[in-house]
């Protein structure tokens, strides 16, 4: 994790050729070190890998993430959080 960059990105959690999860963040290193699904990822497969696409246009992160989730249909996106942790939603 210490080698992860501190820039905005779309990230992919991969097991072999399967995309398990897609997320977005403004700081990749911070997000992955504190991810609420980190233990879930590790429990699924020891060979989990993370890939990412740098995105300098922060305002595009949501749109890019949604398009990639729609295309790849990763099984963990939209699934229940481990330990039945509630999802946090903020509406303004």
C-alpha positions as CSV (number, residue, x, y, z in Angstrom):
1,X,0.0,0.0,0.0
2,X,2.8,2.4,0.6
3,X,3.6,2.3,-3.1
4,X,0.1,3.5,-4.0
5,X,-0.2,7.0,-5.5
6,X,-2.1,9.8,-3.8
7,X,-4.1,11.0,-6.8
8,X,-7.7,10.8,-7.9
9,X,-8.5,7.5,-9.6
10,X,-11.0,4.9,-10.6
11,X,-9.9,1.6,-9.1
12,X,-10.6,-2.0,-9.9
13,X,-10.4,-5.0,-7.5
14,X,-9.5,-8.0,-9.6
15,X,-9.3,-11.8,-9.2
16,X,-7.7,-13.3,-12.2
17,X,-9.6,-11.9,-15.2
18,X,-12.7,-11.1,-13.1
19,X,-13.5,-7.5,-12.0
20,X,-14.9,-7.9,-8.5
21,X,-15.4,-4.3,-7.6
22,X,-15.0,-0.8,-9.1
23,X,-14.7,2.3,-7.0
24,X,-13.6,6.0,-7.2
25,X,-11.6,8.1,-4.9
26,X,-9.8,11.5,-4.8
27,X,-6.8,9.8,-3.0
28,X,-6.1,6.3,-4.0
29,X,-3.6,5.4,-1.3
30,X,-5.8,6.7,1.5
31,X,-8.9,5.0,0.2
32,X,-7.5,1.6,-0.3
33,X,-5.7,1.5,3.1
34,X,-9.0,2.2,4.8
35,X,-11.5,0.5,2.5
36,X,-14.6,-0.9,4.3
37,X,-14.4,-4.0,2.1
38,X,-10.7,-4.6,2.5
39,X,-11.2,-7.8,4.7
40,X,-13.9,-9.0,2.3
41,X,-11.5,-8.7,-0.6
42,X,-8.8,-10.6,1.2
43,X,-11.1,-13.3,2.3
44,X,-12.3,-14.0,-1.3
45,X,-9.0,-14.7,-2.8
46,X,-5.4,-14.3,-1.8
47,X,-4.4,-13.3,-5.3
48,X,-6.5,-10.2,-5.3
49,X,-4.9,-7.4,-7.3
50,X,-5.8,-3.7,-7.6
51,X,-5.5,-1.7,-10.9
52,X,-6.4,1.9,-11.4
53,X,-6.9,4.7,-13.9
54,X,-5.7,8.1,-12.9
55,X,-8.4,10.7,-13.4
56,X,-7.2,14.4,-13.1
57,X,-10.8,15.6,-13.7
58,X,-12.3,14.9,-10.3
59,X,-15.8,16.1,-11.4
60,X,-15.8,13.1,-13.9
61,X,-15.1,10.4,-11.3
62,X,-18.8,9.6,-10.6
63,X,-19.7,9.4,-14.3
64,X,-16.7,7.2,-15.3
65,X,-17.3,4.9,-12.3
66,X,-21.0,4.5,-13.2
67,X,-20.2,3.7,-16.8
68,X,-17.5,1.1,-15.9
69,X,-19.8,-0.5,-13.3
70,X,-22.6,-0.7,-15.9
71,X,-20.2,-2.3,-18.4
72,X,-18.3,-4.8,-16.2
73,X,-21.2,-5.5,-13.7
74,X,-18.8,-6.4,-10.8
75,X,-20.5,-8.7,-8.3
76,X,-19.5,-6.7,-5.2
77,X,-20.8,-3.3,-6.3
78,X,-24.2,-2.8,-4.8
79,X,-23.8,-5.9,-2.6
80,X,-24.3,-5.8,1.2
81,X,-21.3,-4.5,3.2
82,X,-19.5,-7.0,5.4
83,X,-20.8,-7.4,8.9
84,X,-24.0,-5.8,7.9
85,X,-22.5,-2.3,8.2
86,X,-25.0,0.3,7.1
87,X,-24.3,2.3,4.0
88,X,-23.9,6.0,4.5
89,X,-25.9,8.2,2.2
90,X,-25.8,12.0,2.3
91,X,-28.5,13.9,0.6
92,X,-28.4,17.7,0.1
